[in-house]
Amino acid sequence: MTITTPNRPAHPAVPLYRQITALICRAVLAGQLTQGATLPTRPRLAETLGVSVATVDTALAELSFLGIVKTSAGRPARIDLRPSKTPLGSTRMEVAGMFAVFSTEDLAGPLPVQPAS
């Protein structure tokens, strides 16, 4: 599966990591990313999106805190949409909806994603 995204970020008012968070949340809401789908490696995401690995790390940390992805050392991040509450007190899909409002129109792509097996 591929998430298609336009070119390099051009919204300086919205931090790049937040734009990446929004991009992944939009893909979840659109059904492009489903429970258990594997995201590309951090370096591959950074290269694909035209950002640094540190920026990808920050986005993945935020997504992990929000309960949208599960991360573990040495493994690619996976989408985690099990029906439970997040630290914000909302379901994961509600959180994805909140973060999907940020503009991602200018992120580089496509973003290759492995579907859940």
C-alpha positions as CSV (number, residue, x, y, z in Angstrom):
1,M,0.0,0.0,0.0
2,T,1.2,3.5,-0.7
3,I,0.1,6.8,0.8
4,T,0.5,9.4,-1.8
5,T,1.6,12.8,-0.6
6,P,2.6,16.0,-2.5
7,N,5.9,17.8,-2.3
8,R,8.1,19.1,0.6
9,P,6.4,20.8,3.6
10,A,5.6,24.4,3.1
11,H,3.6,25.3,6.1
12,P,6.1,26.9,8.5
13,A,3.4,27.6,11.1
14,V,2.9,23.9,11.5
15,P,6.0,22.0,12.7
16,L,7.1,19.2,10.3
17,Y,6.7,16.5,12.9
18,R,3.1,17.6,13.4
19,Q,2.5,17.5,9.7
20,I,3.8,13.9,9.6
21,T,1.5,13.1,12.5
22,A,-1.4,14.5,10.6
23,L,-0.4,12.7,7.4
24,I,-0.5,9.3,9.2
25,C,-3.7,10.1,11.1
26,R,-5.4,11.0,7.8
27,A,-4.2,7.7,6.3
28,V,-5.7,5.9,9.3
29,L,-9.0,7.7,8.9
30,A,-9.1,7.1,5.1
31,G,-8.5,3.4,5.7
32,Q,-5.1,3.4,4.0
33,L,-3.5,2.3,7.2
34,T,-5.2,-0.3,9.2
35,Q,-4.6,-2.2,12.5
36,G,-1.2,-3.8,12.4
37,A,0.1,-2.1,9.2
38,T,3.9,-1.6,9.3
39,L,5.3,1.9,8.5
40,P,8.5,2.2,6.6
41,T,11.8,2.4,8.6
42,R,12.7,5.7,10.2
43,P,15.4,6.5,7.6
44,R,13.1,5.5,4.7
45,L,10.3,7.7,6.0
46,A,12.7,10.6,6.4
47,E,14.0,10.2,2.9
48,T,10.5,9.7,1.4
49,L,9.1,12.8,3.2
50,G,12.2,15.0,2.7
51,V,12.8,15.5,6.4
52,S,15.4,14.4,9.0
53,V,15.3,11.2,10.9
54,A,15.0,13.3,14.1
55,T,11.8,14.8,12.7
56,V,10.4,11.4,12.0
57,D,11.4,10.2,15.5
58,T,9.5,13.1,17.0
59,A,6.4,12.4,14.9
60,L,6.6,8.7,15.8
61,A,7.0,9.6,19.5
62,E,3.9,11.8,19.3
63,L,1.9,9.0,17.5
64,S,3.0,6.5,20.1
65,F,2.0,8.8,22.9
66,L,-1.4,9.3,21.3
67,G,-1.8,5.5,20.9
68,I,-1.9,5.5,17.1
69,V,1.3,3.6,16.6
70,K,3.3,1.1,18.6
71,T,7.0,1.4,18.5
72,S,9.7,-0.9,19.8
73,A,13.5,-0.8,19.5
74,G,14.9,-2.4,16.3
75,R,11.4,-2.8,14.7
76,P,9.4,-0.6,12.3
77,A,6.4,1.2,13.9
78,R,3.0,-0.5,13.5
79,I,-0.4,1.0,13.5
80,D,-2.2,0.2,16.8
81,L,-5.9,0.9,16.7
82,R,-7.2,-1.4,19.3
83,P,-10.4,-0.1,20.9
84,S,-9.1,1.4,24.1
85,K,-8.6,4.9,25.6
86,T,-5.5,7.0,24.9
87,P,-3.7,9.2,27.4
88,L,-6.0,12.0,26.1
89,G,-9.1,10.0,27.3
90,S,-10.4,9.5,23.7
91,T,-10.4,6.5,21.5
92,R,-7.5,6.1,19.0
93,M,-9.8,6.9,16.0
94,E,-11.0,10.1,17.8
95,V,-7.4,11.2,18.4
96,A,-6.6,10.4,14.7
97,G,-9.5,12.6,13.7
98,M,-8.3,15.5,15.9
99,F,-4.8,15.4,14.4
100,A,-5.9,14.9,10.8
101,V,-7.0,18.5,10.6
102,F,-3.4,19.8,10.3
103,S,-2.5,20.5,6.6
104,T,-0.3,17.9,5.0
105,E,-0.8,19.1,1.4
106,D,2.9,19.8,0.9
107,L,4.5,16.7,2.3
108,A,6.7,14.8,-0.1
109,G,5.8,11.2,-1.0
110,P,4.7,8.5,-1.8
111,L,4.9,6.8,1.6
112,P,5.1,3.1,1.2
113,V,3.4,1.1,3.9
114,Q,3.2,-2.7,4.4
115,P,-0.4,-3.9,5.1
116,A,-1.0,-6.0,8.2
117,S,-0.3,-9.6,7.7
